[in-house]
Amino acid sequence: MKLLVQRVKQATVTSQGKELGRIGRGLCVLVCAEEADTENVLQKMAKKLGALRIFEDDAGKMNLSVQDIHGEILLVPQFTLAADCWQGNRPSFVKMGDKAVTKALFEQFVTLVRGQGIPVQTGVFQADMEVALINQGPATFWITLEQDSVSPLERQVQENRPDLTGKQKQRFLQEAEALRSNLALRQAQKKGV
């Protein structure tokens, strides 16, 4: 999961001339849920977002969270944050995953953020949207817990076998982990451990 968090005076999201969400002081957050995200990752990210101390206190220090200032949050689904831009000049969205899964993850994330008592407005998943905001500061933060949710083995599979998804990917990971364990056991036996 990736979040691009902007501290704002106000923000709106519209689609086809219709306003979907509007907030005053708070956070405008571009949200990229990814197929590998777990319940644990969603909970950590929601908690982090609510507690992130990026608003200034009376001394001008970033000591206050959106909850402390009784602010609002605008959550906008943004799948392009999952783009791979390293090869060539055209972004690749191969790693994005199943759209139905990532939509459900986004909706679950919205529920978790609202569960903290924070007023939340949202955009619409897969809609052509326009986001307008006044970034206060400017203050923009990139938050990802990707490294917590993806094992090194799974990261290698994602990089080298982007064609694998769902059950195929899980089976491949299980077989690779079994082979790795077997190899470690054989090496230990050779050393006499």
C-alpha positions as CSV (number, residue, x, y, z in Angstrom):
1,M,0.0,0.0,0.0
2,K,1.2,3.5,-0.9
3,L,-0.2,6.8,0.4
4,L,0.7,10.2,-0.9
5,V,-0.4,12.5,1.9
6,Q,-0.9,16.3,1.5
7,R,-1.7,18.7,4.3
8,V,-4.4,21.0,2.9
9,K,-6.5,24.0,3.7
10,Q,-9.2,22.5,1.5
11,A,-9.6,19.9,-1.2
12,T,-12.3,18.6,-3.6
13,V,-12.6,15.7,-5.9
14,T,-15.0,15.8,-8.9
15,S,-16.0,13.4,-11.7
16,Q,-17.8,14.4,-14.9
17,G,-18.7,17.8,-13.3
18,K,-20.2,16.2,-10.2
19,E,-18.6,16.9,-6.8
20,L,-17.8,13.6,-5.1
21,G,-16.1,14.9,-1.9
22,R,-15.0,18.2,-0.3
23,I,-13.1,18.8,2.9
24,G,-11.8,21.8,4.7
25,R,-8.5,21.7,6.8
26,G,-7.1,18.2,6.9
27,L,-5.4,15.7,4.6
28,C,-5.9,14.9,0.9
29,V,-4.6,11.4,0.4
30,L,-3.9,9.6,-2.8
31,V,-4.4,5.9,-2.0
32,C,-2.9,3.0,-3.9
33,A,-4.0,-0.4,-2.5
34,E,-2.2,-3.3,-3.9
35,E,-3.2,-7.0,-4.2
36,A,-0.5,-8.1,-1.7
37,D,-1.9,-5.8,1.0
38,T,-3.1,-7.7,4.1
39,E,-5.6,-6.7,6.8
40,N,-2.6,-6.0,9.0
41,V,-1.1,-3.5,6.5
42,L,-4.5,-1.7,6.1
43,Q,-4.9,-1.4,9.8
44,K,-1.3,-0.1,10.3
45,M,-1.7,2.5,7.5
46,A,-5.1,3.7,8.7
47,K,-3.7,4.1,12.3
48,K,-0.6,5.9,10.9
49,L,-2.7,8.2,8.9
50,G,-4.9,9.2,11.8
51,A,-1.9,9.7,14.1
52,L,0.5,11.3,11.7
53,R,1.7,14.5,13.4
54,I,2.1,17.0,10.5
55,F,0.1,19.9,11.7
56,E,1.8,22.8,13.5
57,D,1.1,23.5,17.2
58,D,1.3,27.0,18.8
59,A,5.1,26.9,18.7
60,G,5.1,26.2,15.0
61,K,6.3,22.6,15.4
62,M,4.7,19.6,13.6
63,N,3.2,18.1,16.7
64,L,-0.5,17.7,15.9
65,S,-2.4,15.0,14.0
66,V,-5.5,15.4,11.9
67,Q,-7.5,14.1,14.9
68,D,-5.9,16.7,17.2
69,I,-7.0,19.5,14.9
70,H,-10.5,18.0,14.3
71,G,-9.7,17.9,10.6
72,E,-11.0,15.9,7.7
73,I,-9.6,13.5,5.2
74,L,-10.2,13.2,1.5
75,L,-9.2,9.7,0.3
76,V,-8.8,9.4,-3.5
77,P,-8.0,6.0,-5.1
78,Q,-4.9,6.4,-7.2
79,F,-3.8,3.2,-8.9
80,T,-1.1,5.0,-10.9
81,L,1.1,5.1,-7.8
82,A,1.7,1.3,-8.5
83,A,3.2,2.1,-11.9
84,D,6.7,0.8,-12.7
85,C,8.5,3.6,-14.5
86,W,12.0,2.2,-14.5
87,Q,12.0,0.5,-17.9
88,G,11.2,2.5,-21.0
89,N,9.2,5.7,-21.0
90,R,5.8,4.3,-20.7
91,P,4.6,3.3,-17.2
92,S,3.8,-0.4,-16.7
93,F,0.8,-1.4,-14.5
94,V,1.5,-5.1,-14.6
95,K,2.1,-5.2,-10.8
96,M,-1.2,-3.4,-9.9
97,G,-3.1,-6.7,-9.5
98,D,-6.7,-7.5,-9.8
99,K,-8.9,-4.4,-9.9
100,A,-11.8,-6.1,-7.9
101,V,-9.4,-7.0,-5.1
102,T,-7.7,-3.6,-5.0
103,K,-11.2,-1.9,-5.0
104,A,-12.3,-4.0,-2.0
105,L,-9.0,-3.1,-0.2
106,F,-9.5,0.6,-0.8
107,E,-13.1,0.4,0.5
108,Q,-11.8,-1.5,3.6
109,F,-9.2,1.1,4.2
110,V,-11.8,3.9,4.0
111,T,-13.9,2.0,6.7
112,L,-10.8,1.7,8.9
113,V,-10.0,5.4,8.7
114,R,-13.7,6.3,9.4
115,G,-13.6,3.9,12.3
116,Q,-11.2,6.3,14.1
117,G,-14.0,9.0,14.2
118,I,-12.4,11.1,11.4
119,P,-14.7,12.7,8.9
120,V,-13.8,11.1,5.5
121,Q,-14.8,12.0,2.0
122,T,-13.8,9.8,-1.0
123,G,-13.3,9.7,-4.7
124,V,-14.6,6.8,-6.8
125,F,-12.5,3.8,-7.7
126,Q,-11.6,3.7,-11.5
127,A,-13.4,7.0,-12.2
128,D,-11.8,9.8,-14.2
129,M,-11.5,12.4,-11.4
130,E,-10.2,15.9,-10.9
131,V,-8.6,16.7,-7.6
132,A,-8.2,20.4,-6.6
133,L,-6.5,21.4,-3.4
134,I,-4.6,24.1,-1.5
135,N,-1.6,22.4,-0.1
136,Q,-0.6,24.1,3.2
137,G,3.2,24.4,3.5
138,P,3.5,22.9,1.0
139,A,3.7,19.7,3.1
140,T,3.6,16.3,1.2
141,F,4.5,12.9,2.6
142,W,5.0,9.5,1.0
143,I,4.0,6.6,3.2
144,T,4.4,2.9,2.4
145,L,4.4,-0.3,4.4
146,E,5.2,-2.4,1.3
147,Q,8.3,-3.8,2.9
148,D,6.3,-5.0,5.9
149,S,3.8,-6.8,3.7
150,V,6.0,-8.4,1.1
151,S,8.6,-11.0,1.9
152,P,12.0,-10.9,0.1
153,L,10.9,-14.1,-1.8
154,E,7.6,-12.6,-2.8
155,R,9.4,-9.4,-4.0
156,Q,11.7,-11.5,-6.2
157,V,8.7,-13.3,-7.7
158,Q,6.9,-10.0,-8.3
159,E,10.0,-8.6,-10.1
160,N,10.8,-11.7,-12.1
161,R,7.4,-13.3,-12.7
162,P,4.8,-10.5,-13.0
163,D,2.7,-12.8,-15.0
164,L,1.8,-14.9,-11.9
165,T,-1.3,-13.7,-10.0
166,G,-3.7,-15.1,-7.4
167,K,-3.6,-18.9,-6.8
168,Q,-0.8,-19.4,-9.3
169,K,1.4,-16.9,-7.5
170,Q,0.6,-18.5,-4.1
171,R,1.4,-22.0,-5.3
172,F,4.7,-20.8,-6.9
173,L,5.6,-19.1,-3.6
174,Q,4.8,-22.2,-1.6
175,E,6.9,-24.4,-3.9
176,A,9.8,-21.9,-3.9
177,E,9.7,-21.7,0.0
178,A,9.7,-25.5,0.2
179,L,12.7,-25.8,-2.2
180,R,14.5,-23.1,-0.1
181,S,13.8,-25.0,3.1
182,N,14.9,-28.3,1.6
183,L,18.1,-26.7,0.3
184,A,18.9,-25.2,3.7
185,L,18.3,-28.6,5.4
186,R,20.7,-30.3,2.9
187,Q,23.4,-27.7,3.5
188,A,23.0,-28.1,7.3
189,Q,23.3,-31.9,6.9
190,K,26.5,-31.6,4.8
191,K,28.0,-29.4,7.5
192,G,27.1,-32.0,10.1
193,V,24.6,-29.8,12.0
